[in-house]
Amino acid sequence: MKTLLRFSMVALLALGLAACGSSSGGSDKDTVAGDDSGFGGYDTTDPGDDTTPGDDTTNPGDDTANPGDDTTECVPDCAGKNCGGDGCNGSCGTCGNDQTCSAGVCEDNTPEELDCKGLLLCYSQCEASDQACYEACYNSAPEAVKAQDDALQGCMAENGWNDCANNECKDEILSVLCKDEYETCVPPGELTCKEINDCINVCPEDTFQECATNCISDGSTEGQDQYSSFADCAIGNGFNDCTTAQCQNDVILDFCANEYDTCNNATGTCGQLWDCIGACEAEDSVCMDGCDANTSIKGITDYNSFVDCIIETCDNPPSQECFDGAKAEGGACVTMYAACFNAL
């Protein structure tokens, strides 16, 4: 027999999870969503950036900074910037009415080119307390876009956005109570939930917020809803508090397996995974990756349990005689074998 392959759950569960919520602003009216949650419902933090598919040594929750250390002085950083935040709740400046702040740089635009999604992206560059920044974004938009933004902001305020204590509350407002206003401002795209997640996983660190925002806003209505459910489940159960990849895996396995499978359209069983891998050439990792991508978490868990038992009992690669004996009646791996192949 050829060498057995055990699938790393880190590779399977590589995530670029971002919390749900929204951030936008207005002209001289109160800012409804002028917080740090980012545009389109996404946390401005980068919860999964360090998770490399297949790398069990990554520590996506590791942060050498100590956010609770009050002795650390915040140093404003406006190097290469002439607008947006300075990292210390201050501003690096604001743009003119015919400009938009993009990644800290004022760029010329014509009002007709700034749609409602672009306006929300402009807001996301502003510090929460920088009302002048929000006003500059708002004033740079054409009247039709201002009207869309006004409708969205008004709906959010009317439904208690600023009183929300968690992401589930904000999800309810955007996906149900203000669904029409939000989708008018940010029309759904075509990406599936899996494609949204794959897109976020490759977002560069220096532009993560804007990149993740675009990934999710490019998703279909179904894709966004599925991703929201998946992200809310994982984050709500401590995914972003994990300091090890194993902890992240456990969160998904213990609490969010159904949401993961739905997001990834993963329905394959353990037996189907075994057959698929068996049809791959021994060194064809692309083929094998394709097999596990279509397998449910239960399918991969059952597969790994069976493979672990065979390797422990017979070594790797196992002899055909040992393999047959281990899965036969009375063999050491008969229970794992039955769990895997009875699912076919």
C-alpha positions as CSV (number, residue, x, y, z in Angstrom):
1,M,0.0,0.0,0.0
2,K,1.1,3.6,-0.5
3,T,1.8,5.9,2.4
4,L,-1.4,7.1,4.2
5,L,-2.0,10.8,4.4
6,R,-3.5,12.4,7.4
7,F,-5.2,15.7,6.7
8,S,-4.2,18.7,8.8
9,M,-7.3,20.5,10.1
10,V,-5.2,23.7,10.0
11,A,-5.2,23.5,6.3
12,L,-8.9,22.8,6.2
13,L,-9.9,25.5,8.6
14,A,-7.6,28.4,7.4
15,L,-9.9,31.4,8.0
16,G,-9.8,35.1,7.5
17,L,-12.7,35.7,9.8
18,A,-14.0,39.1,10.3
19,A,-16.8,40.2,12.6
20,C,-20.0,41.6,11.3
21,G,-21.1,45.2,11.7
22,S,-20.9,48.3,9.6
23,S,-19.2,51.6,9.6
24,S,-20.4,54.7,7.8
25,G,-20.8,58.4,8.4
26,G,-22.5,61.5,7.4
27,S,-22.2,65.2,6.9
28,D,-23.2,67.5,9.7
29,K,-25.6,64.9,11.3
30,D,-24.6,62.5,14.0
31,T,-22.5,59.5,12.8
32,V,-24.5,56.3,13.2
33,A,-21.7,53.9,12.7
34,G,-18.6,55.9,13.3
35,D,-16.9,53.1,15.2
36,D,-13.9,50.9,14.5
37,S,-15.9,48.0,13.1
38,G,-15.1,48.9,9.5
39,F,-17.3,49.1,6.5
40,G,-19.8,46.5,5.3
41,G,-19.9,44.7,8.6
42,Y,-16.2,43.8,9.1
43,D,-14.0,44.2,12.0
44,T,-10.9,46.3,11.3
45,T,-8.7,43.7,13.1
46,D,-7.0,41.0,11.1
47,P,-8.1,37.9,13.0
48,G,-6.9,35.2,10.7
49,D,-4.1,36.8,8.7
50,D,-1.4,34.6,10.3
51,T,-3.1,31.3,9.5
52,T,-1.3,29.6,6.7
53,P,-3.0,26.6,5.1
54,G,-1.2,23.5,6.2
55,D,1.1,25.2,8.6
56,D,0.5,23.8,12.1
57,T,3.1,26.2,13.6
58,T,1.3,29.4,12.9
59,N,-0.1,31.4,15.8
60,P,-2.8,33.7,14.3
61,G,-3.7,35.1,17.7
62,D,-0.2,36.1,18.6
63,D,0.4,39.8,19.1
64,T,3.5,41.1,20.7
65,A,1.8,44.4,21.6
66,N,0.0,44.7,24.9
67,P,-3.2,46.6,24.2
68,G,-3.9,46.8,27.9
69,D,-0.6,48.4,28.9
70,D,-1.5,52.0,29.7
71,T,2.2,52.9,30.0
72,T,2.7,52.6,26.3
73,E,2.5,56.0,24.6
74,C,0.7,56.1,21.3
75,V,2.9,57.7,18.6
76,P,0.9,59.2,15.8
77,D,1.9,58.0,12.4
78,C,1.2,60.1,9.4
79,A,4.2,59.1,7.3
80,G,3.1,59.1,3.7
81,K,-0.4,60.2,4.6
82,N,-2.4,63.4,4.1
83,C,-5.8,62.2,5.3
84,G,-7.4,59.6,7.5
85,G,-6.4,58.4,10.9
86,D,-3.0,58.7,12.6
87,G,-3.4,55.5,14.6
88,C,-3.9,57.4,17.9
89,N,-7.5,58.7,17.3
90,G,-6.2,61.7,15.6
91,S,-6.3,62.8,12.0
92,C,-3.6,63.1,9.3
93,G,-5.8,65.7,7.5
94,T,-8.9,65.8,5.4
95,C,-9.4,65.8,1.6
96,G,-11.1,68.4,-0.5
97,N,-14.7,68.1,-1.7
98,D,-13.5,66.7,-5.0
99,Q,-11.2,64.1,-3.4
100,T,-11.5,60.8,-1.6
101,C,-9.2,59.5,1.1
102,S,-7.8,56.2,0.0
103,A,-5.3,54.4,2.2
104,G,-4.3,57.7,3.8
105,V,-3.8,59.6,0.5
106,C,-6.2,62.1,-1.0
107,E,-7.1,61.1,-4.5
108,D,-9.0,63.3,-7.0
109,N,-12.4,62.0,-8.1
110,T,-15.4,63.3,-9.9
111,P,-18.6,63.1,-7.8
112,E,-20.2,60.7,-10.3
113,E,-17.4,58.2,-9.7
114,L,-18.1,57.8,-6.0
115,D,-20.9,55.4,-5.5
116,C,-22.5,54.5,-2.2
117,K,-20.1,51.6,-1.6
118,G,-17.1,53.9,-2.3
119,L,-18.6,56.4,0.2
120,L,-18.7,53.8,2.9
121,L,-15.1,52.8,2.1
122,C,-14.2,56.4,2.5
123,Y,-15.8,56.5,5.9
124,S,-13.8,53.4,6.9
125,Q,-10.6,55.5,6.6
126,C,-11.8,57.9,9.3
127,E,-11.0,57.7,13.0
128,A,-14.2,57.2,15.0
129,S,-14.0,60.7,16.6
130,D,-13.0,62.6,13.4
131,Q,-16.3,64.1,12.3
132,A,-14.5,66.3,9.8
133,C,-13.2,63.3,8.0
134,Y,-16.8,61.9,7.7
135,E,-18.1,65.2,6.5
136,A,-15.4,65.4,3.8
137,C,-16.3,61.9,2.5
138,Y,-20.0,62.8,2.5
139,N,-19.5,66.1,0.8
140,S,-17.5,64.5,-2.0
141,A,-20.4,62.2,-3.0
142,P,-23.0,63.1,-5.6
143,E,-26.6,63.9,-4.4
144,A,-28.0,60.5,-5.4
145,V,-25.4,58.7,-3.3
146,K,-25.9,61.1,-0.4
147,A,-29.6,60.1,-0.5
148,Q,-28.8,56.4,-0.4
149,D,-26.4,57.0,2.5
150,D,-29.0,59.1,4.3
151,A,-31.6,56.3,3.9
152,L,-29.2,53.7,5.3
153,Q,-28.0,55.9,8.2
154,G,-31.5,56.8,9.1
155,C,-32.7,53.2,9.1
156,M,-29.7,52.2,11.2
157,A,-30.3,55.0,13.7
158,E,-34.1,54.3,13.9
159,N,-33.4,50.6,14.7
160,G,-30.9,51.3,17.5
161,W,-27.5,50.7,15.8
162,N,-25.6,52.7,18.3
163,D,-27.2,50.7,21.2
164,C,-26.1,47.4,19.8
165,A,-23.9,45.5,22.2
166,N,-22.8,42.7,19.9
167,N,-22.4,41.7,16.2
168,E,-25.7,39.7,16.2
169,C,-27.6,42.9,16.8
170,K,-25.8,44.7,14.0
171,D,-26.4,41.7,11.7
172,E,-30.1,41.8,12.4
173,I,-30.2,45.5,11.5
174,L,-28.3,45.2,8.2
175,S,-29.6,41.9,7.0
176,V,-33.3,42.2,8.1
177,L,-34.4,45.6,9.4
178,C,-32.4,47.7,6.9
179,K,-31.8,45.1,4.2
180,D,-33.3,47.1,1.4
181,E,-31.4,50.2,2.3
182,Y,-28.1,48.4,2.7
183,E,-28.4,46.4,-0.6
184,T,-29.3,49.6,-2.4
185,C,-26.1,51.1,-1.1
186,V,-24.0,48.0,-1.5
187,P,-25.5,45.7,-4.2
188,P,-24.7,42.0,-3.6
189,G,-22.1,40.4,-5.8
190,E,-21.7,36.8,-7.0
191,L,-19.1,35.2,-4.7
192,T,-20.1,32.1,-2.7
193,C,-19.4,31.9,1.0
194,K,-16.3,29.7,0.3
195,E,-15.1,32.2,-2.3
196,I,-15.5,35.1,0.2
197,N,-13.5,33.2,2.8
198,D,-10.8,32.3,0.2
199,C,-10.7,35.9,-0.9
200,I,-10.2,37.2,2.7
201,N,-7.5,34.6,3.4
202,V,-5.2,36.2,0.8
203,C,-5.8,39.8,1.8
204,P,-2.5,41.6,2.5
205,E,-2.0,42.8,6.1
206,D,-1.4,46.4,5.2
207,T,-4.8,46.7,3.4
208,F,-6.7,44.0,5.2
209,Q,-9.7,46.0,6.2
210,E,-10.4,47.4,2.7
211,C,-9.6,44.1,1.1
212,A,-11.8,42.0,3.4
213,T,-14.6,44.6,3.0
214,N,-14.5,44.2,-0.8
215,C,-14.4,40.4,-0.5
216,I,-17.6,40.3,1.5
217,S,-19.4,43.0,-0.4
218,D,-18.6,41.1,-3.6
219,G,-20.5,38.1,-2.2
220,S,-24.0,37.1,-3.2
221,T,-26.8,37.6,-0.7
222,E,-26.7,33.9,0.1
223,G,-22.9,33.9,0.3
224,Q,-22.9,36.9,2.7
225,D,-25.5,35.4,4.9
226,Q,-23.7,32.1,5.1
227,Y,-20.4,33.8,5.8
228,S,-22.0,36.0,8.5
229,S,-23.4,32.9,10.2
230,F,-20.0,31.1,10.0
231,A,-18.0,34.1,11.2
232,D,-20.5,35.0,14.0
233,C,-20.4,31.4,15.3
234,A,-16.6,31.1,15.2
235,I,-16.0,34.6,16.7
236,G,-18.8,34.2,19.2
237,N,-17.1,31.0,20.5
238,G,-13.7,32.5,21.0
239,F,-12.0,32.0,17.6
240,N,-10.3,35.4,17.7
241,D,-9.2,34.8,21.3
242,C,-7.2,31.7,20.3
243,T,-3.5,31.9,20.5
244,T,-2.9,28.5,18.7
245,A,-4.1,26.9,15.5
246,Q,-5.3,23.9,17.5
247,C,-7.5,26.2,19.5
248,Q,-9.0,27.6,16.3
249,N,-9.6,24.1,15.0
250,D,-11.3,23.1,18.2
251,V,-13.7,26.1,18.0
252,I,-14.8,25.1,14.5
253,L,-15.0,21.4,15.3
254,D,-16.8,21.8,18.6
255,F,-19.2,24.6,17.8
256,C,-19.4,25.6,14.1
257,A,-19.0,22.4,12.0
258,N,-22.5,22.9,10.4
259,E,-21.8,26.5,9.5
260,Y,-18.4,25.6,8.1
261,D,-19.9,22.8,5.9
262,T,-22.7,25.0,4.7
263,C,-20.2,27.8,3.8
264,N,-17.9,25.5,1.9
265,N,-20.6,23.3,0.5
266,A,-18.7,20.4,2.0
267,T,-20.9,17.3,1.9
268,G,-18.4,14.5,1.1
269,T,-18.1,11.6,3.5
270,C,-15.1,9.8,4.9
271,G,-15.5,6.9,2.5
272,Q,-15.8,9.3,-0.5
273,L,-12.6,11.0,0.7
274,W,-10.8,7.7,1.0
275,D,-11.8,6.7,-2.6
276,C,-10.9,10.2,-3.9
277,I,-7.4,10.1,-2.4
278,G,-6.9,6.6,-3.6
279,A,-7.4,7.7,-7.1
280,C,-4.6,10.4,-6.8
281,E,-1.0,9.9,-7.6
282,A,1.2,9.5,-4.6
283,E,2.8,12.9,-4.8
284,D,-0.2,14.8,-6.3
285,S,-1.0,17.2,-3.5
286,V,-3.3,19.3,-5.8
287,C,-5.5,16.2,-6.3
288,M,-5.5,15.4,-2.6
289,D,-6.3,19.0,-1.6
290,G,-9.3,18.9,-4.0
291,C,-10.5,15.8,-2.3
292,D,-10.5,17.2,1.2
293,A,-12.0,20.6,0.1
294,N,-15.3,18.8,-0.8
295,T,-15.4,16.8,2.5
296,S,-17.5,17.7,5.5
297,I,-15.7,18.2,8.8
298,K,-17.2,14.9,10.1
299,G,-15.9,13.2,7.1
300,I,-12.4,14.4,7.6
301,T,-12.6,13.8,11.4
302,D,-13.7,10.1,10.7
303,Y,-11.0,9.8,8.0
304,N,-8.2,11.0,10.3
305,S,-9.4,8.7,13.1
306,F,-9.2,5.7,10.8
307,V,-5.8,6.7,9.4
308,D,-4.4,7.4,12.9
309,C,-5.5,4.0,14.0
310,I,-4.0,2.2,11.0
311,I,-0.7,4.0,11.4
312,E,-0.5,3.3,15.1
313,T,-1.3,-0.4,14.5
314,C,0.6,-1.1,11.3
315,D,3.1,1.7,10.8
316,N,3.1,3.9,7.6
317,P,2.9,2.7,4.9
318,P,1.1,-0.4,6.3
319,S,1.4,-3.8,4.8
320,Q,-1.7,-5.1,3.1
321,E,-1.9,-8.0,5.6
322,C,-1.8,-5.7,8.6
323,F,-4.2,-3.2,7.1
324,D,-6.7,-6.0,6.3
325,G,-6.4,-7.4,9.8
326,A,-6.8,-4.1,11.5
327,K,-10.1,-3.3,9.8
328,A,-11.5,-6.8,10.0
329,E,-13.9,-8.1,12.7
330,G,-12.0,-8.0,16.0
331,G,-9.3,-5.8,14.6
332,A,-7.9,-2.7,16.3
333,C,-9.5,-0.3,13.8
334,V,-12.8,-2.0,13.0
335,T,-14.9,0.7,14.8
336,M,-13.2,3.5,12.9
337,Y,-13.4,1.6,9.7
338,A,-17.2,1.2,10.2
339,A,-17.7,4.9,11.0
340,C,-15.8,5.8,7.9
341,F,-17.2,3.4,5.3
342,N,-20.8,2.9,6.5
343,A,-21.4,6.5,5.5
344,L,-21.1,5.7,1.8
